[in-house]
Amino acid sequence: MHKDPVCNMNVDEKKAAATSEYKGKKYFFCAKICKEKFDREPEKYLSKAKQS
């Protein structure tokens, strides 16, 4: 299981609605809208995840 960096939902990589690669790391998303948000501002969501 992976965490969607936008909404923090658990995502099974085999069932992910979308994926994105950023700085050599692959991210999994529960919905395409989360991927679109992440692709626009990846650092915003990654810095939030580090704070948690």
N, C-alpha and C positions, 0 to 999 in steps of 0.2 A: 504494500500500500504506500501511496505517496500522498502528500498534502498539496492541494490546489493552493498556490501561493496568493491567490486573490481572495478567495472566500474561506480558506482553511478546511474545506471538506476533504475527507479521505477519498482518494481516487485509486481504483484498481487500474494499473497501467494497461491491462488487456482490454478494459472497458472505457478508457478515457475518451471523452468527446473530442478532445483536441490535445495536441502536444506542441511545444515550442522549445527551441534550443537557444540558450543565451550563455555566452562566455564558456562554451564547451560543455554545458550541463543541460540535460533534458528535463523539462517540466511538464507535468500532466495536469489537465484541467477537466472539471466536471461538465463544463459547458463552453461553447464557442465564444460566448460573450466574455467569459473570464480570460480566455486566451487573447482576445482582442484588447482587453484592458491591460493585460500584462505586456503585450507587444508594444503598446503605446508608451508605457512607463515602467519598464521592468525594475529599475532601481527602487522605485517607490514601494513596490510590493516585496522586494527582497529585503529592504531595510526594515520594513514592518515585521517580517518573519524573524529577523535577527533579534528584534526587541522583545519578542514573545518568549 
